[in-house]
Amino acid sequence: MNAKCPECSGVATLDDEITSVRCPHCGFEKGYEEYLEIMKDLAVNMATDYIPDRPGL
């Protein structure tokens, strides 16, 4: 199965046992649970980047 690499944004590979994610492009390698935490943090950071800074709200 494919996954998005959090370091190079390339296509990483999720193993069949769903235990680790590896990117052949940049060498990223993490366990699946740690990968999910990294991607969750990236999503939260992206969301806060799009919240407009409006005074009074």
C-alpha distance matrix in Angstrom:
0.0 3.8 6.8 10.5 12.6 15.7 18.0 17.6 15.6 13.6 9.9 8.6 5.9 5.2 6.8 7.3 10.2 8.9 11.7 11.0 9.6 10.9 12.0 13.6 15.9 17.8 17.1 15.8 14.8 15.1 14.5 12.3 15.6 17.1 14.2 14.7 18.4 18.2 16.3 18.9 21.7 20.6 20.6 24.0 25.4 24.4 26.1 29.2 29.4 29.9 32.5 35.8 38.6 41.3 44.5 45.8 42.7
3.8 0.0 3.8 7.0 9.3 12.6 14.8 14.1 11.9 9.9 6.3 5.7 4.7 5.8 8.8 10.4 13.0 10.9 13.1 11.4 8.8 9.6 9.6 11.5 13.1 15.0 14.9 13.6 13.4 14.1 14.4 12.3 15.5 16.2 12.9 13.6 17.1 16.2 14.1 17.0 19.5 17.9 18.1 21.7 22.6 21.5 23.5 26.5 26.4 27.0 29.8 33.0 35.7 38.6 41.8 43.4 40.3
6.8 3.8 0.0 3.8 6.4 9.2 11.8 11.8 9.4 8.5 5.9 5.0 5.7 6.3 10.0 12.3 14.0 11.0 12.6 10.5 7.5 8.8 8.8 11.6 12.6 13.7 13.8 11.7 11.8 12.0 12.6 10.4 13.2 13.4 9.8 10.5 13.7 12.5 10.4 13.5 15.8 14.2 14.5 18.1 18.9 18.0 20.1 23.0 23.0 23.8 26.5 29.7 32.3 35.3 38.4 40.0 37.0
10.5 7.0 3.8 0.0 3.8 6.2 8.9 8.6 5.8 6.0 5.1 5.5 8.2 9.5 13.3 15.9 17.4 14.3 15.2 12.7 9.2 9.7 8.6 11.6 11.4 12.0 12.9 10.7 11.9 12.5 13.9 12.2 14.4 13.7 9.9 10.8 13.3 11.2 8.9 12.3 13.9 11.7 12.4 16.0 16.3 15.1 17.7 20.4 20.0 20.9 23.9 26.9 29.5 32.6 35.7 37.6 34.8
12.6 9.3 6.4 3.8 0.0 3.8 5.5 5.8 4.7 5.3 5.9 5.3 8.6 10.3 13.7 16.9 18.1 15.1 15.1 12.0 8.4 8.0 6.3 9.6 9.0 8.7 9.7 7.3 9.2 10.3 12.7 11.9 14.1 12.5 9.0 11.1 12.8 10.0 8.9 12.7 13.5 11.3 13.1 16.4 16.0 15.5 18.5 20.6 20.1 21.6 24.6 27.5 29.7 33.0 36.0 38.1 35.5
15.7 12.6 9.2 6.2 3.8 0.0 3.8 6.1 5.6 8.1 9.6 9.0 12.0 13.0 16.4 19.6 20.2 16.9 16.5 13.5 10.4 10.6 9.3 12.6 11.6 10.2 11.2 8.3 10.3 10.6 13.0 12.4 13.6 11.4 8.3 10.0 10.7 7.4 6.7 10.3 10.2 7.9 10.5 13.3 12.6 12.6 15.7 17.5 17.0 19.0 21.7 24.7 26.6 30.0 32.8 34.9 32.5
18.0 14.8 11.8 8.9 5.5 3.8 0.0 3.8 5.9 8.1 10.5 10.1 13.4 15.1 18.1 21.6 22.3 19.4 18.6 15.2 12.0 11.0 9.0 11.6 9.8 7.6 9.2 7.1 10.2 11.4 14.6 14.9 16.2 13.5 10.9 13.3 13.6 9.9 10.2 13.6 12.8 10.5 13.5 15.9 14.5 14.6 18.1 19.3 18.3 20.7 23.5 26.1 27.8 31.4 34.0 36.5 34.3
17.6 14.1 11.8 8.6 5.8 6.1 3.8 0.0 3.8 5.3 8.6 9.4 13.1 15.6 18.7 22.1 23.4 20.7 20.3 16.9 13.3 11.6 8.6 10.3 7.7 6.6 9.5 8.6 12.0 14.0 17.1 17.2 19.0 16.7 13.7 15.9 16.7 13.2 12.7 16.2 15.7 12.9 15.3 18.2 16.6 15.9 19.5 21.0 19.5 21.5 24.7 27.1 29.0 32.5 35.4 38.0 35.8
15.6 11.9 9.4 5.8 4.7 5.6 5.9 3.8 0.0 3.8 6.8 8.4 12.2 14.4 17.8 20.9 22.4 19.5 19.8 16.7 13.0 12.1 9.4 11.6 9.5 9.5 12.0 10.6 13.4 14.8 17.3 16.5 18.3 16.6 13.1 14.6 16.0 12.8 11.2 14.6 14.8 11.7 13.3 16.6 15.5 14.1 17.5 19.6 18.2 19.5 22.9 25.4 27.7 31.1 34.2 36.5 34.2
13.6 9.9 8.5 6.0 5.3 8.1 8.1 5.3 3.8 0.0 3.8 6.2 9.9 12.8 16.0 19.0 21.0 18.5 19.1 15.9 12.1 10.6 7.4 8.7 6.9 8.4 10.8 10.3 12.9 14.9 17.3 16.7 19.2 17.8 14.3 16.1 18.0 15.1 13.6 17.2 17.9 15.0 16.4 19.9 19.1 17.7 20.9 23.2 21.9 23.1 26.4 29.0 31.4 34.7 37.8 40.2 37.7
9.9 6.3 5.9 5.1 5.9 9.6 10.5 8.6 6.8 3.8 0.0 3.8 6.8 9.8 12.9 15.6 18.0 15.7 16.7 13.9 10.2 9.1 6.7 8.2 8.0 10.1 11.5 10.8 12.4 14.2 16.0 15.0 17.9 17.2 13.6 15.3 17.8 15.6 13.8 17.4 18.8 16.3 17.3 20.9 20.8 19.5 22.2 24.9 24.0 24.9 28.1 30.9 33.5 36.7 39.9 41.9 39.3
8.6 5.7 5.0 5.5 5.3 9.0 10.1 9.4 8.4 6.2 3.8 0.0 3.8 6.8 9.8 13.0 14.9 12.7 13.3 10.2 6.6 5.4 4.1 6.7 7.9 9.3 9.4 8.3 9.0 10.8 12.5 11.8 15.0 14.4 11.0 13.2 15.9 13.9 12.8 16.4 17.9 16.1 17.4 20.8 21.0 20.2 22.9 25.4 25.0 26.2 29.2 32.2 34.6 37.8 40.8 42.8 40.1
5.9 4.7 5.7 8.2 8.6 12.0 13.4 13.1 12.2 9.9 6.8 3.8 0.0 3.8 6.2 9.3 11.5 9.8 10.8 8.3 5.5 5.2 6.2 8.0 10.6 12.1 11.1 10.2 9.5 10.8 11.6 10.7 14.3 14.5 11.6 13.6 16.7 15.5 14.5 17.8 19.8 18.5 19.6 22.9 23.5 23.0 25.3 28.0 27.9 29.0 31.8 35.0 37.4 40.5 43.5 45.3 42.4
5.2 5.8 6.3 9.5 10.3 13.0 15.1 15.6 14.4 12.8 9.8 6.8 3.8 0.0 3.8 6.6 8.2 6.1 7.5 5.9 4.6 6.6 9.0 11.4 14.0 14.9 13.4 11.7 10.0 10.0 9.5 7.9 11.6 12.6 10.1 11.6 15.0 14.6 13.8 16.5 18.9 18.3 19.1 22.2 23.4 23.1 25.1 27.7 28.2 29.2 31.7 35.1 37.5 40.5 43.3 44.8 41.8
6.8 8.8 10.0 13.3 13.7 16.4 18.1 18.7 17.8 16.0 12.9 9.8 6.2 3.8 0.0 3.8 5.5 5.3 6.5 5.9 6.6 8.1 11.1 12.7 15.9 16.9 14.8 13.6 11.1 11.1 10.0 9.1 12.8 14.2 12.5 14.1 17.4 17.5 17.0 19.6 22.0 21.7 22.6 25.5 26.8 26.7 28.6 31.2 31.8 32.9 35.3 38.7 41.0 44.0 46.8 48.2 45.1
7.3 10.4 12.3 15.9 16.9 19.6 21.6 22.1 20.9 19.0 15.6 13.0 9.3 6.6 3.8 0.0 3.8 5.4 7.8 8.9 10.1 11.9 14.7 16.1 19.3 20.6 18.5 17.3 14.9 14.5 12.7 11.3 14.6 16.7 15.3 16.2 19.6 20.2 19.5 21.6 24.4 24.3 24.7 27.6 29.2 29.1 30.6 33.4 34.2 35.0 37.3 40.8 43.2 46.0 48.9 50.0 46.8
10.2 13.0 14.0 17.4 18.1 20.2 22.3 23.4 22.4 21.0 18.0 14.9 11.5 8.2 5.5 3.8 0.0 3.8 5.5 8.0 10.5 12.9 16.2 18.1 21.3 21.9 19.5 17.9 14.8 13.6 11.0 9.8 12.5 15.1 14.4 15.2 18.3 19.5 19.2 20.9 23.7 24.2 24.6 27.1 29.0 29.3 30.6 33.2 34.3 35.4 37.3 40.9 43.1 45.9 48.6 49.6 46.3
8.9 10.9 11.0 14.3 15.1 16.9 19.4 20.7 19.5 18.5 15.7 12.7 9.8 6.1 5.3 5.4 3.8 0.0 3.8 6.0 8.0 11.2 14.4 16.9 19.7 20.0 17.9 15.7 12.9 11.3 8.7 6.5 9.3 12.0 11.0 11.4 14.7 15.9 15.4 17.1 19.9 20.4 20.8 23.3 25.2 25.5 26.8 29.4 30.5 31.6 33.4 37.1 39.3 42.1 44.7 45.8 42.5
11.7 13.1 12.6 15.2 15.1 16.5 18.6 20.3 19.8 19.1 16.7 13.3 10.8 7.5 6.5 7.8 5.5 3.8 0.0 3.8 7.2 10.3 13.9 16.5 19.3 19.0 16.5 14.1 10.8 8.7 5.7 5.0 7.7 9.8 9.8 11.0 13.6 14.8 15.3 17.0 19.3 20.1 21.1 23.3 24.9 25.7 27.2 29.4 30.6 32.1 33.9 37.5 39.4 42.4 44.8 45.9 42.8
11.0 11.4 10.5 12.7 12.0 13.5 15.2 16.9 16.7 15.9 13.9 10.2 8.3 5.9 5.9 8.9 8.0 6.0 3.8 0.0 3.8 6.6 10.3 13.0 15.6 15.2 12.7 10.4 7.1 5.7 4.1 4.6 8.1 8.8 8.0 10.4 12.8 13.0 13.7 16.1 17.9 18.3 19.7 22.1 23.2 24.0 25.9 28.0 28.8 30.5 32.5 36.0 37.9 41.1 43.6 45.0 42.1
9.6 8.8 7.5 9.2 8.4 10.4 12.0 13.3 13.0 12.1 10.2 6.6 5.5 4.6 6.6 10.1 10.5 8.0 7.2 3.8 0.0 3.8 6.9 10.1 12.3 12.2 10.2 7.8 5.6 5.6 6.2 6.0 9.5 9.3 7.0 9.8 12.4 11.6 11.8 14.8 16.5 16.1 17.7 20.4 21.2 21.5 23.8 26.0 26.4 28.0 30.4 33.7 35.7 39.0 41.6 43.3 40.4
10.9 9.6 8.8 9.7 8.0 10.6 11.0 11.6 12.1 10.6 9.1 5.4 5.2 6.6 8.1 11.9 12.9 11.2 10.3 6.6 3.8 0.0 3.8 6.4 9.0 9.0 6.9 5.6 4.5 6.8 8.8 9.6 13.0 12.1 9.8 13.0 15.2 13.6 13.9 17.3 18.4 17.6 19.5 22.4 22.6 22.7 25.5 27.5 27.4 29.2 31.8 35.0 37.0 40.3 43.1 45.0 42.3
12.0 9.6 8.8 8.6 6.3 9.3 9.0 8.6 9.4 7.4 6.7 4.1 6.2 9.0 11.1 14.7 16.2 14.4 13.9 10.3 6.9 3.8 0.0 3.8 5.4 6.0 5.3 5.1 6.5 9.5 12.1 12.6 15.7 14.4 11.6 14.6 16.6 14.3 14.2 17.9 18.7 17.1 19.2 22.3 21.9 21.7 24.7 26.8 26.1 27.9 30.8 33.7 35.8 39.2 42.1 44.2 41.7
13.6 11.5 11.6 11.6 9.6 12.6 11.6 10.3 11.6 8.7 8.2 6.7 8.0 11.4 12.7 16.1 18.1 16.9 16.5 13.0 10.1 6.4 3.8 0.0 3.8 6.0 5.6 7.6 9.1 12.6 15.1 15.9 19.2 17.9 15.3 18.4 20.4 18.0 17.9 21.7 22.4 20.6 22.7 25.8 25.3 24.8 28.0 30.0 29.1 30.8 33.9 36.7 38.7 42.2 45.1 47.4 44.9
15.9 13.1 12.6 11.4 9.0 11.6 9.8 7.7 9.5 6.9 8.0 7.9 10.6 14.0 15.9 19.3 21.3 19.7 19.3 15.6 12.3 9.0 5.4 3.8 0.0 3.8 6.0 8.0 10.8 14.2 17.2 17.9 20.8 19.1 16.3 19.2 20.9 18.0 17.7 21.6 21.8 19.5 21.7 24.8 23.8 23.2 26.6 28.4 27.1 28.8 32.1 34.6 36.6 40.1 43.0 45.5 43.3
17.8 15.0 13.7 12.0 8.7 10.2 7.6 6.6 9.5 8.4 10.1 9.3 12.1 14.9 16.9 20.6 21.9 20.0 19.0 15.2 12.2 9.0 6.0 6.0 3.8 0.0 3.8 5.7 9.2 12.5 15.9 17.1 19.6 17.3 14.9 18.1 19.1 16.0 16.5 20.2 19.9 17.8 20.6 23.3 22.0 21.9 25.4 26.8 25.6 27.8 30.9 33.3 35.0 38.6 41.4 43.9 41.8
17.1 14.9 13.8 12.9 9.7 11.2 9.2 9.5 12.0 10.8 11.5 9.4 11.1 13.4 14.8 18.5 19.5 17.9 16.5 12.7 10.2 6.9 5.3 5.6 6.0 3.8 0.0 3.8 6.3 9.9 13.3 15.1 17.7 15.5 13.7 17.2 18.3 15.6 16.6 20.3 20.1 18.8 21.6 24.2 23.3 23.6 26.9 28.3 27.5 29.8 32.7 35.4 37.0 40.6 43.2 45.5 43.3
15.8 13.6 11.7 10.7 7.3 8.3 7.1 8.6 10.6 10.3 10.8 8.3 10.2 11.7 13.6 17.3 17.9 15.7 14.1 10.4 7.8 5.6 5.1 7.6 8.0 5.7 3.8 0.0 3.8 6.8 10.4 12.0 14.3 11.9 10.0 13.6 14.5 11.9 13.1 16.6 16.5 15.4 18.3 20.7 20.1 20.7 23.8 25.2 24.8 27.1 29.7 32.6 34.2 37.8 40.3 42.5 40.2
14.8 13.4 11.8 11.9 9.2 10.3 10.2 12.0 13.4 12.9 12.4 9.0 9.5 10.0 11.1 14.9 14.8 12.9 10.8 7.1 5.6 4.5 6.5 9.1 10.8 9.2 6.3 3.8 0.0 3.8 7.1 9.3 11.8 9.9 8.6 12.4 13.5 11.8 13.3 16.5 16.9 16.6 19.2 21.5 21.4 22.3 25.1 26.6 26.7 28.9 31.3 34.4 36.0 39.5 41.9 43.8 41.3
15.1 14.1 12.0 12.5 10.3 10.6 11.4 14.0 14.8 14.9 14.2 10.8 10.8 10.0 11.1 14.5 13.6 11.3 8.7 5.7 5.6 6.8 9.5 12.6 14.2 12.5 9.9 6.8 3.8 0.0 3.8 6.3 8.2 6.3 5.9 9.6 10.5 9.7 11.6 14.2 14.9 15.3 17.7 19.6 20.0 21.3 23.7 25.1 25.7 28.0 30.0 33.3 34.8 38.2 40.5 42.1 39.5
14.5 14.4 12.6 13.9 12.7 13.0 14.6 17.1 17.3 17.3 16.0 12.5 11.6 9.5 10.0 12.7 11.0 8.7 5.7 4.1 6.2 8.8 12.1 15.1 17.2 15.9 13.3 10.4 7.1 3.8 0.0 3.8 5.6 5.4 6.1 8.7 10.1 10.6 12.3 14.3 15.6 16.6 18.4 20.2 21.3 22.6 24.5 26.1 27.2 29.2 30.9 34.4 36.0 39.2 41.4 42.8 40.0
12.3 12.3 10.4 12.2 11.9 12.4 14.9 17.2 16.5 16.7 15.0 11.8 10.7 7.9 9.1 11.3 9.8 6.5 5.0 4.6 6.0 9.6 12.6 15.9 17.9 17.1 15.1 12.0 9.3 6.3 3.8 0.0 3.8 5.5 4.9 6.2 8.8 9.8 10.4 12.2 14.3 15.2 16.3 18.4 20.0 20.9 22.5 24.5 25.7 27.3 29.0 32.7 34.5 37.5 39.9 41.1 38.1
15.6 15.5 13.2 14.4 14.1 13.6 16.2 19.0 18.3 19.2 17.9 15.0 14.3 11.6 12.8 14.6 12.5 9.3 7.7 8.1 9.5 13.0 15.7 19.2 20.8 19.6 17.7 14.3 11.8 8.2 5.6 3.8 0.0 3.8 5.4 5.2 6.5 8.8 10.0 10.6 12.6 14.4 15.4 16.7 18.6 20.1 21.2 23.0 24.7 26.4 27.6 31.3 32.9 35.8 37.9 38.9 35.9
17.1 16.2 13.4 13.7 12.5 11.4 13.5 16.7 16.6 17.8 17.2 14.4 14.5 12.6 14.2 16.7 15.1 12.0 9.8 8.8 9.3 12.1 14.4 17.9 19.1 17.3 15.5 11.9 9.9 6.3 5.4 5.5 3.8 0.0 3.8 5.4 5.1 6.3 8.7 9.8 10.7 12.5 14.3 15.5 16.7 18.5 20.1 21.4 22.9 25.0 26.4 29.9 31.2 34.4 36.4 37.7 35.0
14.2 12.9 9.8 9.9 9.0 8.3 10.9 13.7 13.1 14.3 13.6 11.0 11.6 10.1 12.5 15.3 14.4 11.0 9.8 8.0 7.0 9.8 11.6 15.3 16.3 14.9 13.7 10.0 8.6 5.9 6.1 4.9 5.4 3.8 0.0 3.8 5.4 5.1 6.2 8.5 9.9 10.6 12.3 14.3 15.4 16.5 18.4 20.2 21.2 23.1 24.9 28.4 30.1 33.3 35.7 37.1 34.3
14.7 13.6 10.5 10.8 11.1 10.0 13.3 15.9 14.6 16.1 15.3 13.2 13.6 11.6 14.1 16.2 15.2 11.4 11.0 10.4 9.8 13.0 14.6 18.4 19.2 18.1 17.2 13.6 12.4 9.6 8.7 6.2 5.2 5.4 3.8 0.0 3.8 5.5 5.1 6.0 8.6 9.8 10.4 12.2 14.2 15.2 16.4 18.5 20.0 21.4 23.0 26.6 28.4 31.4 33.8 34.9 31.9
18.4 17.1 13.7 13.3 12.8 10.7 13.6 16.7 16.0 18.0 17.8 15.9 16.7 15.0 17.4 19.6 18.3 14.7 13.6 12.8 12.4 15.2 16.6 20.4 20.9 19.1 18.3 14.5 13.5 10.5 10.1 8.8 6.5 5.1 5.4 3.8 0.0 3.8 5.5 5.0 6.2 8.6 9.9 10.6 12.3 14.2 15.4 16.7 18.5 20.4 21.6 25.2 26.5 29.5 31.6 32.8 29.9
18.2 16.2 12.5 11.2 10.0 7.4 9.9 13.2 12.8 15.1 15.6 13.9 15.5 14.6 17.5 20.2 19.5 15.9 14.8 13.0 11.6 13.6 14.3 18.0 18.0 16.0 15.6 11.9 11.8 9.7 10.6 9.8 8.8 6.3 5.1 5.5 3.8 0.0 3.8 5.5 5.2 6.3 8.7 10.0 10.7 12.4 14.4 15.6 16.7 19.0 20.6 24.0 25.4 28.7 30.9 32.5 29.9
16.3 14.1 10.4 8.9 8.9 6.7 10.2 12.7 11.2 13.6 13.8 12.8 14.5 13.8 17.0 19.5 19.2 15.4 15.3 13.7 11.8 13.9 14.2 17.9 17.7 16.5 16.6 13.1 13.3 11.6 12.3 10.4 10.0 8.7 6.2 5.1 5.5 3.8 0.0 3.8 5.4 5.0 6.2 8.7 9.8 10.5 12.3 14.4 15.3 17.0 18.9 22.4 24.3 27.4 30.0 31.5 28.7
18.9 17.0 13.5 12.3 12.7 10.3 13.6 16.2 14.6 17.2 17.4 16.4 17.8 16.5 19.6 21.6 20.9 17.1 17.0 16.1 14.8 17.3 17.9 21.7 21.6 20.2 20.3 16.6 16.5 14.2 14.3 12.2 10.6 9.8 8.5 6.0 5.0 5.5 3.8 0.0 3.8 5.4 5.1 6.3 8.7 9.9 10.6 12.5 14.4 15.8 17.1 20.7 22.5 25.4 27.8 29.0 26.0
21.7 19.5 15.8 13.9 13.5 10.2 12.8 15.7 14.8 17.9 18.8 17.9 19.8 18.9 22.0 24.4 23.7 19.9 19.3 17.9 16.5 18.4 18.7 22.4 21.8 19.9 20.1 16.5 16.9 14.9 15.6 14.3 12.6 10.7 9.9 8.6 6.2 5.2 5.4 3.8 0.0 3.8 5.4 5.1 6.2 8.6 9.9 10.7 12.4 14.7 15.8 19.2 20.5 23.7 25.9 27.3 24.7
20.6 17.9 14.2 11.7 11.3 7.9 10.5 12.9 11.7 15.0 16.3 16.1 18.5 18.3 21.7 24.3 24.2 20.4 20.1 18.3 16.1 17.6 17.1 20.6 19.5 17.8 18.8 15.4 16.6 15.3 16.6 15.2 14.4 12.5 10.6 9.8 8.6 6.3 5.0 5.4 3.8 0.0 3.8 5.5 5.1 6.2 8.7 10.0 10.6 12.8 14.8 18.0 19.7 23.0 25.6 27.4 24.9
20.6 18.1 14.5 12.4 13.1 10.5 13.5 15.3 13.3 16.4 17.3 17.4 19.6 19.1 22.6 24.7 24.6 20.8 21.1 19.7 17.7 19.5 19.2 22.7 21.7 20.6 21.6 18.3 19.2 17.7 18.4 16.3 15.4 14.3 12.3 10.4 9.9 8.7 6.2 5.1 5.4 3.8 0.0 3.8 5.4 5.1 6.2 8.7 9.9 11.0 12.8 16.4 18.6 21.5 24.3 25.8 22.9
24.0 21.7 18.1 16.0 16.4 13.3 15.9 18.2 16.6 19.9 20.9 20.8 22.9 22.2 25.5 27.6 27.1 23.3 23.3 22.1 20.4 22.4 22.3 25.8 24.8 23.3 24.2 20.7 21.5 19.6 20.2 18.4 16.7 15.5 14.3 12.2 10.6 10.0 8.7 6.3 5.1 5.5 3.8 0.0 3.8 5.4 5.1 6.3 8.7 10.2 11.0 14.6 16.2 19.1 21.6 22.9 20.1
25.4 22.6 18.9 16.3 16.0 12.6 14.5 16.6 15.5 19.1 20.8 21.0 23.5 23.4 26.8 29.2 29.0 25.2 24.9 23.2 21.2 22.6 21.9 25.3 23.8 22.0 23.3 20.1 21.4 20.0 21.3 20.0 18.6 16.7 15.4 14.2 12.3 10.7 9.8 8.7 6.2 5.1 5.4 3.8 0.0 3.8 5.4 5.2 6.3 9.0 10.3 13.5 14.8 18.1 20.6 22.5 20.1
24.4 21.5 18.0 15.1 15.5 12.6 14.6 15.9 14.1 17.7 19.5 20.2 23.0 23.1 26.7 29.1 29.3 25.5 25.7 24.0 21.5 22.7 21.7 24.8 23.2 21.9 23.6 20.7 22.3 21.3 22.6 20.9 20.1 18.5 16.5 15.2 14.2 12.4 10.5 9.9 8.6 6.2 5.1 5.4 3.8 0.0 3.8 5.5 5.1 6.7 9.2 12.3 14.4 17.6 20.6 22.6 20.1
26.1 23.5 20.1 17.7 18.5 15.7 18.1 19.5 17.5 20.9 22.2 22.9 25.3 25.1 28.6 30.6 30.6 26.8 27.2 25.9 23.8 25.5 24.7 28.0 26.6 25.4 26.9 23.8 25.1 23.7 24.5 22.5 21.2 20.1 18.4 16.4 15.4 14.4 12.3 10.6 9.9 8.7 6.2 5.1 5.4 3.8 0.0 3.8 5.4 5.4 6.7 10.3 12.7 15.4 18.4 20.0 17.1
29.2 26.5 23.0 20.4 20.6 17.5 19.3 21.0 19.6 23.2 24.9 25.4 28.0 27.7 31.2 33.4 33.2 29.4 29.4 28.0 26.0 27.5 26.8 30.0 28.4 26.8 28.3 25.2 26.6 25.1 26.1 24.5 23.0 21.4 20.2 18.5 16.7 15.6 14.4 12.5 10.7 10.0 8.7 6.3 5.2 5.5 3.8 0.0 3.8 5.4 5.3 8.5 10.0 13.1 15.7 17.5 15.0
29.4 26.4 23.0 20.0 20.1 17.0 18.3 19.5 18.2 21.9 24.0 25.0 27.9 28.2 31.8 34.2 34.3 30.5 30.6 28.8 26.4 27.4 26.1 29.1 27.1 25.6 27.5 24.8 26.7 25.7 27.2 25.7 24.7 22.9 21.2 20.0 18.5 16.7 15.3 14.4 12.4 10.6 9.9 8.7 6.3 5.1 5.4 3.8 0.0 3.8 5.7 7.9 9.7 13.1 16.0 18.5 16.5
29.9 27.0 23.8 20.9 21.6 19.0 20.7 21.5 19.5 23.1 24.9 26.2 29.0 29.2 32.9 35.0 35.4 31.6 32.1 30.5 28.0 29.2 27.9 30.8 28.8 27.8 29.8 27.1 28.9 28.0 29.2 27.3 26.4 25.0 23.1 21.4 20.4 19.0 17.0 15.8 14.7 12.8 11.0 10.2 9.0 6.7 5.4 5.4 3.8 0.0 3.8 6.1 9.1 11.8 15.2 17.4 15.1
32.5 29.8 26.5 23.9 24.6 21.7 23.5 24.7 22.9 26.4 28.1 29.2 31.8 31.7 35.3 37.3 37.3 33.4 33.9 32.5 30.4 31.8 30.8 33.9 32.1 30.9 32.7 29.7 31.3 30.0 30.9 29.0 27.6 26.4 24.9 23.0 21.6 20.6 18.9 17.1 15.8 14.8 12.8 11.0 10.3 9.2 6.7 5.3 5.7 3.8 0.0 3.8 6.5 8.8 12.1 13.9 11.4
35.8 33.0 29.7 26.9 27.5 24.7 26.1 27.1 25.4 29.0 30.9 32.2 35.0 35.1 38.7 40.8 40.9 37.1 37.5 36.0 33.7 35.0 33.7 36.7 34.6 33.3 35.4 32.6 34.4 33.3 34.4 32.7 31.3 29.9 28.4 26.6 25.2 24.0 22.4 20.7 19.2 18.0 16.4 14.6 13.5 12.3 10.3 8.5 7.9 6.1 3.8 0.0 3.8 5.8 9.4 11.8 10.1
38.6 35.7 32.3 29.5 29.7 26.6 27.8 29.0 27.7 31.4 33.5 34.6 37.4 37.5 41.0 43.2 43.1 39.3 39.4 37.9 35.7 37.0 35.8 38.7 36.6 35.0 37.0 34.2 36.0 34.8 36.0 34.5 32.9 31.2 30.1 28.4 26.5 25.4 24.3 22.5 20.5 19.7 18.6 16.2 14.8 14.4 12.7 10.0 9.7 9.1 6.5 3.8 0.0 3.8 6.5 9.5 8.7
41.3 38.6 35.3 32.6 33.0 30.0 31.4 32.5 31.1 34.7 36.7 37.8 40.5 40.5 44.0 46.0 45.9 42.1 42.4 41.1 39.0 40.3 39.2 42.2 40.1 38.6 40.6 37.8 39.5 38.2 39.2 37.5 35.8 34.4 33.3 31.4 29.5 28.7 27.4 25.4 23.7 23.0 21.5 19.1 18.1 17.6 15.4 13.1 13.1 11.8 8.8 5.8 3.8 0.0 3.8 6.4 6.2
44.5 41.8 38.4 35.7 36.0 32.8 34.0 35.4 34.2 37.8 39.9 40.8 43.5 43.3 46.8 48.9 48.6 44.7 44.8 43.6 41.6 43.1 42.1 45.1 43.0 41.4 43.2 40.3 41.9 40.5 41.4 39.9 37.9 36.4 35.7 33.8 31.6 30.9 30.0 27.8 25.9 25.6 24.3 21.6 20.6 20.6 18.4 15.7 16.0 15.2 12.1 9.4 6.5 3.8 0.0 3.8 5.7
45.8 43.4 40.0 37.6 38.1 34.9 36.5 38.0 36.5 40.2 41.9 42.8 45.3 44.8 48.2 50.0 49.6 45.8 45.9 45.0 43.3 45.0 44.2 47.4 45.5 43.9 45.5 42.5 43.8 42.1 42.8 41.1 38.9 37.7 37.1 34.9 32.8 32.5 31.5 29.0 27.3 27.4 25.8 22.9 22.5 22.6 20.0 17.5 18.5 17.4 13.9 11.8 9.5 6.4 3.8 0.0 3.8
42.7 40.3 37.0 34.8 35.5 32.5 34.3 35.8 34.2 37.7 39.3 40.1 42.4 41.8 45.1 46.8 46.3 42.5 42.8 42.1 40.4 42.3 41.7 44.9 43.3 41.8 43.3 40.2 41.3 39.5 40.0 38.1 35.9 35.0 34.3 31.9 29.9 29.9 28.7 26.0 24.7 24.9 22.9 20.1 20.1 20.1 17.1 15.0 16.5 15.1 11.4 10.1 8.7 6.2 5.7 3.8 0.0
